[in-house]
Amino acid sequence: MIGINYKIVYASAIAMVFLSACKKERPDVGAVPPTTVSLPVTIASSTLVKDTAIKVSRDLYLWNTQIPATFNAADYADPSEIMKAIRPFSMEPGFSSPVDKWSFAMKKTEWNQMSEGIGSLVSGKNEAGDFGMFVFFRAEGDLRVRLVEPNSPAGLAGIKRGWRITQINGNSDINTANSSTVVNSIYYSLSTSFKFTRPDGSSVSISLNAAHYAEKPVFLDTVYTNGSERIGYLVFNSFLGNSGLINAEFQRVFSKFASQQVTNVVVDLRYNGGGYVSLAEKLANYLAPADASGGVMMKQIYNSQNSSNNVTTYIAKTGNLQLQKVYFIVSKSTASASELLINVLKPYMDVRLIGPSATHGKPVGFFPVSAGDWYVFPVSFKTINKNGEGNYYNGLPVNASVADGLDKDWGDVNESCLASAIKNITTGAYFRSASETFSSTPQITNSNDLLDKPFIKATIGKEL
């Protein structure tokens, strides 16, 4: 083989796993049994990089035996195209079509920024960064801001979730048929001008210039009092970033919830595409009941060629919050580490899901493997919970199908998903009105899938 010597560390972590001001820290993904795989010392040419990508896949890919011997890496432009090309070789018992939609490759410089929380979670963004503003259609012709990174150009300009976009670069023709133009203008442009309608009916025009920014995964944490119930609400948008800072945020939030005697918790993961498994484990330990301590949290299972690296992790209750029930607000954008978190808690407590649809459906993960100036990420393991449940390639179903309240900001108790959770906590019912139930046209669904597609869904192990 030609390549570099590298040590692959199989972390006791992973699910859609995605700064210190002076020194950037690598995320802690837990202790892991190392396996050393030798590849060549220098990868200079694109041919050698591509050869490395397929050789790694033939070893680590969860469905490695399905990759045909005739597969020729030279037929593809780069490692990214090779990772896409192996996806069809992922047939899983019980499914009629290939299940892998995620194996990918990325230049190291881009991955290093993304994994350390330097905006954004968009794959293939321009080198200048992006606006930190992300959108969905609420209805035909009604394009809404679904989230804004607080430290981004959009956040600093004061743009909020729920604002309606009525013009892009002077063009008022905003509809599902123009979704590709919306994607390019908002996610990949260096500069774009917008006109917004705010919730009070006023209009404002704002021009944004792309930039890099530090992401803030905890968007909101608050406590609501409703009769005898004290309800903790956490909006958590990514399991990627500086693990030390995110762990400190978890400690702060759950200490606050415990000190205010919270009786129920609602965790909003509706756009959380995943990240580091170690962070999903941390959050699970805060949410799990005390009597779950010592129980199996999950098992990570590799292909038969690498079965010696299978790992079992256990619950270690953290903090003083005592819950027997937990609510998750989810959507089709809820993926990977977010789904792992939900799945591992199900054997131990009453887990209730609210949102417009089942979750994304990614019960597998990967980790970065070096190939020249690229990292390749072939799906390399699957996860199951204590009860052996894990093949949720069709997503985790919701208990109540509720419209995504795209017309409301985070934490608004009239936002349909949060309102439905509060309603269930206080009365046992899910809906206050018919408007909270969810229905959508195929055009809206397909357009929002396109608007969500640039976001990487990942369960990530330790970087090499």
Secondary structure as GFF3:
##gff-version 3
##sequence-region A 1 464
A	DSSP	beta_strand	6	9	.	.	.	ID=ss1
A	DSSP	beta_strand	34	37	.	.	.	ID=ss2
A	DSSP	alpha_helix	46	60	.	.	.	ID=ss3
A	DSSP	three_ten_helix	64	66	.	.	.	ID=ss4
A	DSSP	three_ten_helix	73	75	.	.	.	ID=ss5
A	DSSP	alpha_helix	79	86	.	.	.	ID=ss6
A	DSSP	three_ten_helix	87	89	.	.	.	ID=ss7
A	DSSP	beta_strand	104	107	.	.	.	ID=ss8
A	DSSP	alpha_helix	108	115	.	.	.	ID=ss9
A	DSSP	beta_strand	133	139	.	.	.	ID=ss10
A	DSSP	beta_strand	142	148	.	.	.	ID=ss11
A	DSSP	alpha_helix	153	156	.	.	.	ID=ss12
A	DSSP	beta_strand	164	168	.	.	.	ID=ss13
A	DSSP	three_ten_helix	176	178	.	.	.	ID=ss14
A	DSSP	alpha_helix	179	187	.	.	.	ID=ss15
A	DSSP	beta_strand	191	197	.	.	.	ID=ss16
A	DSSP	beta_strand	203	209	.	.	.	ID=ss17
A	DSSP	beta_strand	218	226	.	.	.	ID=ss18
A	DSSP	beta_strand	229	236	.	.	.	ID=ss19
A	DSSP	alpha_helix	243	259	.	.	.	ID=ss20
A	DSSP	beta_strand	264	268	.	.	.	ID=ss21
A	DSSP	beta_strand	274	276	.	.	.	ID=ss22
A	DSSP	alpha_helix	277	287	.	.	.	ID=ss23
A	DSSP	three_ten_helix	290	292	.	.	.	ID=ss24
A	DSSP	beta_strand	296	302	.	.	.	ID=ss25
A	DSSP	three_ten_helix	304	309	.	.	.	ID=ss26
A	DSSP	beta_strand	311	314	.	.	.	ID=ss27
A	DSSP	beta_strand	325	329	.	.	.	ID=ss28
A	DSSP	alpha_helix	337	345	.	.	.	ID=ss29
A	DSSP	beta_strand	350	355	.	.	.	ID=ss30
A	DSSP	beta_strand	364	365	.	.	.	ID=ss31
A	DSSP	beta_strand	369	371	.	.	.	ID=ss32
A	DSSP	beta_strand	374	377	.	.	.	ID=ss33
A	DSSP	beta_strand	381	384	.	.	.	ID=ss34
A	DSSP	beta_strand	400	401	.	.	.	ID=ss35
A	DSSP	alpha_helix	416	427	.	.	.	ID=ss36
A	DSSP	three_ten_helix	434	436	.	.	.	ID=ss37
A	DSSP	alpha_helix	442	452	.	.	.	ID=ss38
A	DSSP	beta_strand	458	460	.	.	.	ID=ss39
###
